[in-house]
Amino acid sequence: MTIIRVGCGAFITDGQGRLLLVKRRRDPEADHWGLPGGKVDFLEAVPDTIRREIAEELGVVIELTGLLCVVDQIDPAVPSHWVNPVHRARIVQGEPRIMEPDALSDWGWFALDSLPKPLTVSTKAALASV
């Protein structure tokens, strides 16, 4: 049976308009830069997942400020299908740091006109929505 999975991400910006990105260690899209986030657990609301995942990955508390887009990521070759709501967010407590070194190798703040490469599919789609 083929399963559609639900992930989520946070489009976190700072006061200078820079975007927070993380570099993935694991597939899908290992060694790509992307929005922090993760898989939605059964019976967990998407906003709760986003806040939990960001706290687990980066050790910060975020405030969600609105839905940016929903990414329909389909790869028939794998086969894989993820639906990824992406919310705008800002950090309200803490400084980002890698909390899950097995999942993430790096993080950083990047100007929207100077993003690292390669970017994940969801990140590209979110940027197209800005």
VENGI-V356780 format. One record per residue. N is the residue number from 1. OMEGA is omega in degrees with one decimal (none if undefined). BURIAL is b if it has 16 or more other C-alpha atoms within 10 Angstrom, else e. D_LAST is the distance of its C-alpha to the last C-alpha in Angstrom with 2 decimals. Layout:
n:omega:burial:d_last
N:OMEGA:BURIAL:D_LAST
N:OMEGA:BURIAL:D_LAST
This chain:
n:omega:burial:d_last
1:176.9:e:35.36
2:-177.1:e:31.71
3:169.8:e:29.35
4:-178.6:e:25.75
5:178.2:e:24.25
6:174.0:b:21.60
7:176.8:b:19.52
8:-179.4:b:16.72
9:178.9:b:14.38
10:174.9:b:13.04
11:-173.0:b:9.85
12:176.7:b:12.24
13:177.6:b:11.78
14:-178.2:e:14.89
15:178.9:e:16.22
16:179.8:e:15.57
17:178.7:e:11.80
18:-178.2:b:12.71
19:176.8:b:11.52
20:177.3:b:14.47
21:176.3:b:15.35
22:177.5:b:18.66
23:-174.8:b:20.89
24:172.8:b:22.43
25:-171.7:b:26.20
26:169.9:e:26.59
27:2.2:e:25.86
28:175.0:e:23.76
29:174.5:e:22.09
30:-179.1:b:24.40
31:173.9:b:23.83
32:173.3:b:20.10
33:-178.8:b:17.51
34:176.9:b:15.15
35:174.6:b:13.74
36:-179.3:b:16.80
37:-179.1:b:18.05
38:-175.4:b:20.76
39:176.7:b:22.87
40:177.5:b:23.42
41:177.8:e:27.16
42:179.0:e:29.30
43:176.5:e:29.42
44:178.3:e:26.64
45:-177.5:e:23.82
46:179.5:b:20.28
47:177.7:b:19.46
48:178.0:e:22.81
49:-178.5:b:22.12
50:-179.8:b:18.93
51:180.0:b:20.91
52:-177.6:b:23.91
53:-179.1:b:22.32
54:176.7:b:20.67
55:-179.6:b:24.06
56:-175.7:e:25.93
57:-169.8:b:23.91
58:175.9:b:23.23
59:179.2:b:25.65
60:174.5:b:23.34
61:-179.5:b:22.76
62:171.4:b:19.27
63:176.4:b:18.23
64:-175.9:b:15.60
65:175.4:e:13.65
66:177.7:e:12.18
67:177.9:e:11.11
68:-178.3:b:7.49
69:171.6:b:8.98
70:-177.6:b:12.37
71:175.5:b:13.16
72:-173.6:e:16.59
73:-176.1:b:17.95
74:176.7:e:21.30
75:-177.7:e:23.71
76:-178.2:e:27.08
77:-173.9:e:28.77
78:-18.7:e:28.71
79:-177.9:e:28.60
80:176.4:e:25.63
81:177.0:b:23.23
82:170.6:b:20.68
83:-171.8:b:18.47
84:169.9:b:15.76
85:179.2:b:14.03
86:179.7:b:11.28
87:170.1:b:11.36
88:-178.0:b:9.91
89:173.4:b:13.07
90:178.4:b:15.25
91:177.7:b:18.68
92:178.4:e:21.57
93:174.7:e:24.45
94:176.6:e:25.42
95:-178.2:e:24.48
96:173.6:b:22.86
97:-179.6:e:25.50
98:179.0:b:26.14
99:-178.9:e:27.99
100:-175.6:e:28.21
101:175.7:e:29.39
102:-178.8:e:30.34
103:-175.5:b:26.73
104:179.2:b:24.80
105:-177.1:b:26.09
106:174.0:e:23.77
107:175.6:b:20.78
108:173.2:e:19.19
109:-176.4:b:16.72
110:171.9:b:14.87
111:-177.1:e:13.30
112:178.4:e:10.04
113:-179.0:e:12.46
114:-176.7:e:15.13
115:177.4:b:14.27
116:178.6:e:17.35
117:-3.5:e:18.35
118:177.8:e:18.72
119:176.0:b:15.52
120:178.7:b:15.83
121:-179.0:b:14.83
122:179.5:b:12.75
123:177.5:b:10.85
124:-179.5:e:10.27
125:178.6:b:9.18
126:178.5:b:6.71
127:178.3:e:5.30
128:-179.6:e:5.65
129:-175.8:e:3.80
130:none:e:0.00
